Amino acid sequence: MRALTIRQPWAAAITYADKRVENRTWTTSHRGAVLIHAGKSLDRRHGPMVAAVVRGLQQDTGAVLAVARITDCHADDGECTPWSATGCFHHVLDEVTALPLPIPWTGAQGLWVPPPALMDKVREQLSPETAAHVLREEVGPC
């Protein structure tokens, strides 16, 4: 399990809209569950497409908003999605599951390992079945 801090409005576009690629200057071999953490700073360098998509969406900062899965990471190969940035590595996301409530937490740069206390808070908001599916955890007897 890893977490990825992403500035708003990009974190909201992933959590509540259809952004399924995160553009980074670095590659990753990580495949699997990742927490989507909204950083405390805002990225004001976005165009009208982003503004139209995120208008009205909840844009919390300094909090974990969702759980997703990184299924691929590849170098720029043209425009694989409308959200892909030229010259970046595309971290491909799938199975994005918004948490019912944002979890206030301080993030870090790069992919970081969420501490057990944070993971406990995430699991509290997911049904056992959803946790098992998205986090790929064993479901025990009730």
C-alpha positions as CSV (number, residue, x, y, z in Angstrom):
1,M,0.0,0.0,0.0
2,R,1.2,3.5,-0.9
3,A,-0.2,7.0,-0.9
4,L,0.2,9.7,-3.4
5,T,-0.2,13.4,-2.6
6,I,-1.8,15.3,-5.5
7,R,-2.6,19.0,-5.5
8,Q,-6.1,20.2,-6.1
9,P,-8.0,20.4,-8.5
10,W,-6.3,17.2,-9.8
11,A,-7.2,15.2,-6.7
12,A,-10.9,16.1,-7.0
13,A,-10.8,15.2,-10.8
14,I,-9.5,11.8,-9.9
15,T,-11.8,11.2,-6.9
16,Y,-15.0,12.6,-8.2
17,A,-14.6,12.8,-12.0
18,D,-13.0,10.7,-14.8
19,K,-9.3,11.6,-14.5
20,R,-7.6,8.2,-14.5
21,V,-4.0,9.1,-15.2
22,E,-1.7,11.1,-12.9
23,N,1.2,12.8,-14.7
24,R,4.5,12.7,-13.0
25,T,8.2,13.4,-13.9
26,W,9.1,10.1,-12.4
27,T,8.2,6.5,-13.1
28,T,7.1,3.8,-10.6
29,S,7.2,0.1,-10.5
30,H,4.4,0.1,-7.9
31,R,1.2,-1.7,-9.0
32,G,-1.6,-2.0,-6.6
33,A,-3.5,0.0,-4.0
34,V,-2.8,3.7,-3.5
35,L,-4.5,6.3,-1.3
36,I,-5.3,9.6,-3.1
37,H,-4.2,12.4,-0.8
38,A,-5.1,16.0,-1.6
39,G,-2.1,18.2,-0.8
40,K,-2.4,21.5,1.0
41,S,-1.4,23.6,-2.0
42,L,-3.5,24.4,-5.1
43,D,-2.3,24.1,-8.6
44,R,-3.7,27.2,-10.4
45,R,-2.1,26.3,-13.7
46,H,-5.0,24.5,-15.3
47,G,-7.2,25.3,-18.3
48,P,-10.9,25.7,-18.9
49,M,-11.4,21.9,-19.3
50,V,-10.3,21.3,-15.7
51,A,-12.3,24.2,-14.4
52,A,-15.5,22.9,-16.1
53,V,-14.9,19.4,-14.7
54,V,-14.2,20.3,-11.1
55,R,-16.7,23.2,-10.8
56,G,-18.9,22.3,-7.9
57,L,-16.9,19.4,-6.8
58,Q,-15.6,19.1,-3.2
59,Q,-12.0,20.2,-3.2
60,D,-10.7,19.4,0.3
61,T,-7.0,19.9,1.0
62,G,-4.6,18.1,3.4
63,A,-6.8,15.0,3.4
64,V,-7.1,11.5,2.0
65,L,-10.0,11.5,-0.4
66,A,-10.0,8.1,-2.1
67,V,-8.5,4.7,-2.6
68,A,-7.4,3.6,-6.1
69,R,-5.2,1.1,-7.9
70,I,-2.1,1.9,-10.0
71,T,-2.4,-0.5,-12.9
72,D,0.3,0.8,-15.2
73,C,3.0,3.4,-15.6
74,H,4.3,4.4,-19.0
75,A,6.2,7.1,-20.6
76,D,4.3,9.6,-22.7
77,D,3.2,7.8,-25.9
78,G,1.1,10.6,-27.4
79,E,-2.2,11.4,-25.7
80,C,-3.4,8.2,-24.1
81,T,-6.2,10.1,-22.3
82,P,-7.5,13.7,-22.4
83,W,-5.8,14.1,-19.0
84,S,-2.3,13.0,-20.2
85,A,0.4,15.5,-20.2
86,T,3.1,15.6,-22.8
87,G,6.6,14.6,-21.6
88,C,5.4,13.0,-18.4
89,F,5.1,9.5,-17.1
90,H,1.5,8.4,-16.9
91,H,0.5,6.6,-13.7
92,V,-2.7,4.8,-14.8
93,L,-5.4,4.6,-12.2
94,D,-8.4,2.2,-11.9
95,E,-11.0,1.3,-9.3
96,V,-11.1,4.8,-7.8
97,T,-13.3,4.6,-4.7
98,A,-14.1,7.9,-3.0
99,L,-14.2,7.8,0.8
100,P,-17.4,9.0,2.4
101,L,-15.5,11.6,4.4
102,P,-12.1,13.1,3.8
103,I,-9.5,12.0,6.3
104,P,-7.3,15.0,7.4
105,W,-3.6,13.9,7.1
106,T,-0.2,15.4,6.3
107,G,1.1,13.9,3.1
108,A,4.6,13.6,1.6
109,Q,6.3,13.8,-1.8
110,G,6.4,10.9,-4.1
111,L,4.8,7.6,-3.2
112,W,4.8,7.3,0.5
113,V,3.8,4.5,2.9
114,P,0.7,5.4,4.9
115,P,1.1,4.6,8.6
116,P,-1.1,2.0,10.3
117,A,-3.2,4.7,12.1
118,L,-4.1,6.2,8.7
119,M,-5.0,2.8,7.2
120,D,-7.2,2.1,10.2
121,K,-9.1,5.3,9.5
122,V,-9.5,4.4,5.8
123,R,-10.7,0.9,6.6
124,E,-13.3,2.4,9.0
125,Q,-14.9,4.1,6.0
126,L,-15.0,1.1,3.7
127,S,-17.2,-1.9,3.9
128,P,-15.3,-5.2,4.5
129,E,-16.1,-6.2,0.9
130,T,-14.9,-2.9,-0.6
131,A,-11.7,-3.0,1.5
132,A,-11.1,-6.6,0.4
133,H,-11.6,-5.7,-3.3
134,V,-9.8,-2.3,-3.5
135,L,-7.1,-2.9,-0.9
136,R,-6.9,-6.7,-1.8
137,E,-7.2,-7.7,1.8
138,E,-8.6,-10.9,3.2
139,V,-12.2,-10.7,4.5
140,G,-12.5,-12.6,7.8
141,P,-15.6,-14.0,9.4
142,C,-17.9,-11.3,11.0
